[in-house]
């Protein structure tokens, strides 16, 4: 009986001890978990604070970048606006004289100078008088034929000279190119007296001035090879070598390979050859010796506004200026892409 009571007490004591031990372990684990939780919270807070600082810094950097971008965009917009305004003003200043001439050509209430731009009365009387009362038709036809002749012959000379200097290497090539470059720097009117004396001896001045001018325009045309040669230099030499392997001659390479690939520079050369006699005034006036039968359109129009004829033919002169500008304007409108391609394609170092 006593033994059983002791066992019960022992079990109660051990149970109490076990329970007490378990309580201590649970409290210590709780304390440890609390300590761990506090350190984790501090670490979390520090990480959050660091992320917030980084976010604020990135926001400031982004704001600074946006501000810089906006400032650059604003500066670019302001500069573009200024450039466009300046170009618009320059365009207006450039086109105003042409608008003035067109308006004057349709003014029929008076034939002399007027103090206003917009006509009070419009009509085609000036254009009719231009062809009926003056020799403008002969001047226009003579200059047009001279321009066509020079455009064709000059183009042939320039293409041949450019191809020879671009594809061939011969002794004296550099010297020849430098000599033509130096000679081309001198203006042509320096030799006007000598040329007039020479052509006068041949009877190609005065009323025969257009024939003499044709010789003058064509004589030194080969010296204008610079742009065309630069274009030919951009065409690969391997095409020439492949054609020569197939048995092609230099001439066959020129007109079967080089010419078909050079449409832009050919059109550019034709335009330049046509414009030279069309707008020439100094040489044409000097060679005509003030003879109306030998005038081109430039000298003829200048003759219309002489001191004794300006009050009678001023509006007629404006009509002639419009007529003269039409062929060149139409040529450039239809051949503009070829002209630009020829200029940019030939603007290379040869």
C-alpha positions as CSV (number, residue, x, y, z in Angstrom):
1,X,0.0,0.0,0.0
2,X,2.8,2.4,0.9
3,X,4.7,1.4,-2.1
4,X,1.8,2.2,-4.4
5,X,1.4,5.6,-2.7
6,X,5.1,6.4,-3.2
7,X,4.9,5.5,-6.9
8,X,1.9,7.8,-7.3
9,X,3.8,10.7,-5.6
10,X,6.9,9.9,-7.7
11,X,4.9,10.0,-10.9
12,X,3.2,13.2,-9.8
13,X,6.6,14.8,-9.0
14,X,8.2,13.6,-12.2
15,X,5.1,14.8,-14.1
16,X,5.4,18.2,-12.5
17,X,9.1,18.3,-13.2
18,X,8.5,17.3,-16.8
19,X,5.7,19.9,-17.1
20,X,8.0,22.5,-15.6
21,X,10.8,21.6,-17.9
22,X,8.5,21.8,-20.8
23,X,7.3,25.2,-19.8
24,X,10.8,26.5,-19.5
25,X,11.7,25.2,-23.0
26,X,8.6,26.7,-24.5
27,X,9.3,30.1,-22.9
28,X,12.9,30.0,-24.1
29,X,11.8,29.1,-27.6
30,X,9.3,31.9,-27.5
31,X,12.0,34.3,-26.4
32,X,14.2,33.1,-29.1
33,X,11.5,33.5,-31.7
34,X,10.8,37.0,-30.4
35,X,14.4,37.9,-30.7
36,X,14.5,36.4,-34.2
37,X,11.4,38.3,-35.1
38,X,12.9,41.6,-33.9
39,X,16.1,41.1,-35.9
40,X,14.1,40.2,-39.0
41,X,11.9,43.3,-38.5
42,X,15.0,45.5,-38.3
43,X,16.5,43.8,-41.3
44,X,13.2,44.3,-43.2
45,X,13.0,47.9,-42.1
46,X,16.5,48.6,-43.2
47,X,15.9,46.9,-46.6
48,X,12.7,48.9,-47.0
49,X,14.5,52.1,-46.1
50,X,17.3,51.3,-48.6
51,X,14.8,50.5,-51.3
52,X,12.9,53.7,-50.6
53,X,16.2,55.7,-50.8
54,X,17.1,54.0,-54.0
55,X,13.6,54.6,-55.4
56,X,13.9,58.3,-54.4
57,X,17.3,58.5,-56.0
58,X,16.1,56.8,-59.2
59,X,13.1,59.1,-59.3
60,X,15.4,62.1,-58.9
61,X,17.6,60.8,-61.7
62,X,14.6,60.1,-63.9
63,X,13.3,63.6,-63.2
64,X,16.7,65.1,-64.0
65,X,16.9,63.0,-67.2
66,X,13.3,64.0,-68.2
67,X,14.2,67.6,-67.5
68,X,17.3,67.4,-69.6
69,X,15.4,65.6,-72.4
70,X,12.7,68.2,-72.2
71,X,15.2,71.0,-72.3
72,X,16.9,69.4,-75.3
73,X,13.6,68.9,-77.0
74,X,12.6,72.5,-76.2
75,X,16.0,73.8,-77.5
76,X,15.6,71.7,-80.7
77,X,12.1,72.9,-81.2
78,X,13.1,76.5,-80.8
79,X,16.1,76.2,-83.1
80,X,14.0,74.4,-85.7
81,X,11.4,77.2,-85.5
82,X,14.0,79.9,-85.9
83,X,15.5,78.0,-88.9
84,X,12.1,77.6,-90.6
85,X,11.2,81.2,-90.0
86,X,14.5,82.4,-91.5
87,X,14.1,80.0,-94.5
88,X,10.5,81.2,-95.0
89,X,11.6,84.8,-95.0
90,X,14.5,84.1,-97.4
91,X,12.0,82.2,-99.7
92,X,9.6,85.2,-99.6
93,X,12.4,87.6,-100.4
94,X,13.7,85.3,-103.2
95,X,10.3,84.8,-104.8
96,X,9.0,88.4,-104.5
97,X,10.8,89.7,-107.6
98,X,9.4,86.9,-109.7
99,X,5.9,87.6,-108.5
100,X,6.4,91.3,-109.2
101,X,7.5,90.5,-112.8
102,X,4.5,88.2,-113.4
103,X,2.1,90.8,-112.2
104,X,3.8,93.5,-114.3
105,X,3.6,91.3,-117.4
106,X,-0.2,91.2,-117.1
107,X,-0.6,95.0,-116.4
108,X,-2.2,96.7,-119.4
109,X,-3.3,100.1,-118.1
110,X,0.2,101.4,-118.7
111,X,3.4,100.2,-120.3
112,X,6.0,102.0,-118.2
113,X,7.0,101.8,-114.6
114,X,4.3,102.1,-112.0
115,X,4.3,102.7,-108.2
116,X,2.2,99.7,-107.4
117,X,2.5,95.9,-107.8
118,X,-1.1,94.5,-108.3
119,X,-2.3,95.7,-111.7
120,X,-5.5,97.7,-112.0
121,X,-6.4,96.0,-115.3
122,X,-5.3,92.5,-116.4
123,X,-4.7,91.2,-119.9
124,X,-2.3,89.5,-122.4
125,X,-1.5,92.6,-124.4
126,X,2.1,92.6,-123.3
127,X,2.7,89.1,-124.6
128,X,1.1,89.9,-127.9
129,X,3.2,93.0,-128.3
130,X,6.3,91.0,-127.4
131,X,6.0,88.9,-130.5
132,X,4.4,91.4,-132.8
133,X,6.4,94.6,-132.2
134,X,9.8,93.2,-131.3
135,X,12.2,90.6,-132.7
136,X,11.7,88.4,-129.6
137,X,10.6,85.4,-131.6
138,X,13.8,85.4,-133.6
139,X,15.9,85.9,-130.4
140,X,14.0,83.1,-128.7
141,X,14.4,80.6,-131.6
142,X,18.1,81.5,-132.1
143,X,18.9,81.0,-128.4
144,X,16.9,77.8,-128.2
145,X,18.6,76.2,-131.2
146,X,22.0,77.4,-129.8
147,X,21.2,75.9,-126.4
148,X,20.2,72.5,-128.0
149,X,23.4,72.5,-130.1
150,X,25.6,73.3,-127.1
151,X,23.8,70.8,-124.9
152,X,24.4,67.9,-127.3
153,X,28.0,68.7,-128.4
154,X,29.2,69.8,-124.9
155,X,27.7,66.6,-123.4
156,X,29.6,64.4,-125.9
157,X,32.9,66.3,-125.3
158,X,32.5,66.2,-121.5
159,X,31.5,62.5,-121.4
160,X,34.5,61.5,-123.6
161,X,37.0,63.6,-121.5
162,X,35.6,62.3,-118.2
163,X,35.7,58.7,-119.3
164,X,39.3,59.1,-120.6
165,X,40.5,60.7,-117.3
166,X,38.5,58.3,-115.1
167,X,39.5,55.0,-116.7
168,X,42.9,55.6,-118.3
169,X,46.2,56.2,-116.6
170,X,48.8,57.9,-118.9
171,X,51.8,60.1,-118.6
172,X,50.9,63.7,-118.0
173,X,47.4,62.9,-116.8
174,X,47.8,64.8,-113.5
175,X,49.5,67.7,-115.2
176,X,46.7,68.0,-117.7
177,X,44.0,67.9,-115.0
178,X,45.8,70.5,-112.9
179,X,46.3,72.8,-116.0
180,X,42.6,72.7,-116.8
181,X,41.8,73.3,-113.2
182,X,44.0,76.4,-113.1
183,X,42.7,77.7,-116.4
184,X,39.1,77.2,-115.3
185,X,39.7,79.6,-112.4
186,X,40.1,82.6,-114.7
187,X,36.8,84.2,-115.8
188,X,36.0,84.0,-119.5
189,X,35.5,87.7,-120.0
190,X,39.2,88.3,-119.7
191,X,39.7,87.1,-123.2
192,X,36.7,88.8,-124.8
193,X,38.8,91.3,-126.7
194,X,41.0,88.6,-128.2
195,X,38.0,86.4,-129.0
196,X,36.1,89.3,-130.6
197,X,39.0,90.1,-132.8
198,X,39.3,86.5,-133.8
199,X,35.6,86.0,-134.6
200,X,35.4,89.4,-136.3
201,X,38.1,88.3,-138.7
202,X,35.9,85.3,-139.6
203,X,32.8,87.4,-140.0
204,X,31.1,85.8,-137.0
205,X,30.1,88.9,-135.0
206,X,27.2,91.3,-135.3
207,X,24.3,89.7,-137.0
208,X,26.3,86.4,-137.2
209,X,27.1,86.4,-133.5
210,X,25.1,83.2,-132.7
211,X,27.4,81.2,-135.0
212,X,30.4,82.6,-133.3
213,X,28.9,82.0,-129.8
214,X,28.3,78.3,-130.8
215,X,32.0,77.9,-131.4
216,X,33.0,79.7,-128.2
217,X,30.6,77.7,-126.0
218,X,31.7,74.3,-127.4
219,X,35.5,75.0,-127.8
220,X,36.5,74.6,-124.1
221,X,33.6,72.4,-122.9
222,X,35.9,69.5,-122.2
223,X,37.3,71.5,-119.3
224,X,34.0,71.0,-117.4
225,X,34.7,67.3,-116.8
226,X,34.9,67.6,-113.0
227,X,31.5,66.4,-111.9
228,X,31.1,63.9,-114.7
229,X,34.5,62.3,-113.9
230,X,33.6,62.0,-110.3
231,X,30.5,60.1,-111.2
232,X,32.4,57.8,-113.5
233,X,34.8,57.1,-110.6
234,X,32.0,55.7,-108.6
235,X,31.3,53.0,-111.2
236,X,33.3,49.8,-110.3
237,X,36.2,49.1,-112.5
238,X,35.4,45.4,-112.2
239,X,32.7,45.9,-114.8
240,X,35.3,47.1,-117.3
241,X,37.5,44.2,-116.6
242,X,34.7,41.7,-117.0
243,X,33.8,43.2,-120.3
244,X,37.4,43.2,-121.5
245,X,37.6,39.5,-120.6
246,X,34.6,39.0,-122.9
247,X,36.4,40.8,-125.7
248,X,34.8,44.2,-125.5
249,X,36.8,47.2,-126.6
250,X,37.1,50.5,-124.7
251,X,34.5,52.2,-126.9
252,X,32.0,49.3,-126.4
253,X,32.6,49.5,-122.7
254,X,31.9,53.2,-122.8
255,X,28.6,53.2,-124.7
256,X,27.2,49.7,-123.7
257,X,28.1,49.7,-120.0
258,X,29.1,53.2,-118.7
259,X,26.6,55.3,-120.6
260,X,23.5,53.2,-119.6
261,X,24.6,53.5,-115.9
262,X,25.2,57.2,-116.1
263,X,21.7,58.6,-116.9
264,X,21.7,61.1,-114.0
265,X,25.0,62.7,-114.9
266,X,24.2,62.8,-118.6
267,X,20.9,64.7,-117.9
268,X,22.8,67.0,-115.5
269,X,25.4,67.7,-118.2
270,X,22.7,68.4,-120.8
271,X,20.9,70.8,-118.5
272,X,24.2,72.7,-117.8
273,X,25.0,72.8,-121.5
274,X,21.6,74.2,-122.3
275,X,21.6,76.8,-119.6
276,X,25.0,78.3,-120.5
277,X,23.9,80.0,-123.7
278,X,20.3,80.5,-122.5
279,X,21.4,82.9,-119.7
280,X,24.6,84.3,-121.1
281,X,24.6,88.1,-121.4
282,X,28.2,89.5,-121.3
283,X,29.7,87.4,-124.1
284,X,26.6,87.6,-126.3
285,X,26.3,91.3,-125.9
286,X,29.9,91.9,-126.7
287,X,29.9,89.6,-129.8
288,X,26.6,91.1,-131.2
289,X,28.1,94.6,-131.2
290,X,24.7,96.0,-130.4
291,X,23.1,94.6,-133.6
292,X,19.5,93.4,-132.8
293,X,19.8,90.6,-135.4
294,X,22.6,89.0,-133.4
295,X,21.0,89.2,-130.0
296,X,20.0,86.3,-127.8
297,X,17.1,86.5,-125.4
298,X,19.1,88.0,-122.6
299,X,20.6,90.8,-124.7
300,X,17.4,91.3,-126.5
301,X,15.4,91.8,-123.3
302,X,18.0,94.2,-122.0
303,X,17.8,96.2,-125.2
304,X,14.0,96.6,-124.7
305,X,14.5,98.5,-121.5
306,X,17.1,101.0,-122.8
307,X,16.9,104.6,-121.9
308,X,14.7,105.6,-124.8
309,X,12.5,102.5,-124.7
310,X,11.8,101.7,-121.1
311,X,8.6,103.7,-120.9
312,X,7.2,101.9,-124.0
313,X,8.5,98.3,-123.4
314,X,8.8,97.9,-119.7
315,X,5.8,95.6,-119.3
316,X,6.7,93.9,-122.5
317,X,10.1,93.2,-121.0
318,X,8.4,91.6,-118.0
319,X,6.4,89.4,-120.3
320,X,9.6,88.4,-122.1
321,X,11.2,87.5,-118.7
322,X,8.3,85.2,-117.9
323,X,8.5,83.5,-121.3
324,X,12.3,83.0,-121.0
325,X,11.9,81.5,-117.5
326,X,9.3,78.9,-118.6
327,X,11.6,76.4,-120.5
328,X,14.2,76.3,-117.7
329,X,11.5,75.9,-115.0
330,X,9.8,73.1,-116.9
331,X,13.1,71.3,-117.5
332,X,14.0,71.4,-113.8
333,X,10.5,70.3,-112.7
334,X,10.6,67.2,-114.8
335,X,14.3,66.4,-114.5
336,X,14.9,67.4,-110.9
337,X,15.5,63.9,-109.5
338,X,18.1,63.2,-112.2
339,X,19.7,66.6,-111.7
340,X,20.1,66.0,-107.9
341,X,21.3,62.4,-108.5
342,X,23.9,63.7,-111.0
343,X,25.2,66.4,-108.6
344,X,25.4,64.1,-105.6
345,X,26.8,61.2,-107.5
346,X,29.5,63.3,-109.1
347,X,30.5,65.2,-105.9
348,X,33.2,62.7,-104.9
349,X,37.0,62.9,-104.8
350,X,38.4,61.6,-108.0
